[in-house]
Amino acid sequence: MIQRLLLFAGIAALFSLIGPQIGFLIAEGTPYEETVNGNWDAAAAASGLMVFGALVFGWGSWLCFTVSGGFRDNNVVGGLLSLAAGALLIGVAVFVAWKTVLA
């Protein structure tokens, strides 16, 4: 479990480094260009939270809805908790992006 969390955190950290640059390239030449440039730290936090939440949500989906996830102990409880935690993290990421970058 610790290895999986460290892997998910590493992937999310990598994406939080790359995500704002991608967002800036996408927003270049639009009214959002200055907003993304001024709030790159919030964009990094939102993209990292989004990726981490998506990975946790995917793990919960795998535990709950696949046959191979059924061979794990407490797969339904762990899967539902992972689904809820992933959805919560994605919701927080959308809220951060909405209030800082997209506002």
Summary of the structure (lengths in Angstrom):
residues: 103
radius of gyration: 16.0
end to end distance: 37.0
largest distance: 51.5
contacts: 323
relative contact order: 0.16
helix: 86%
strand: 0%
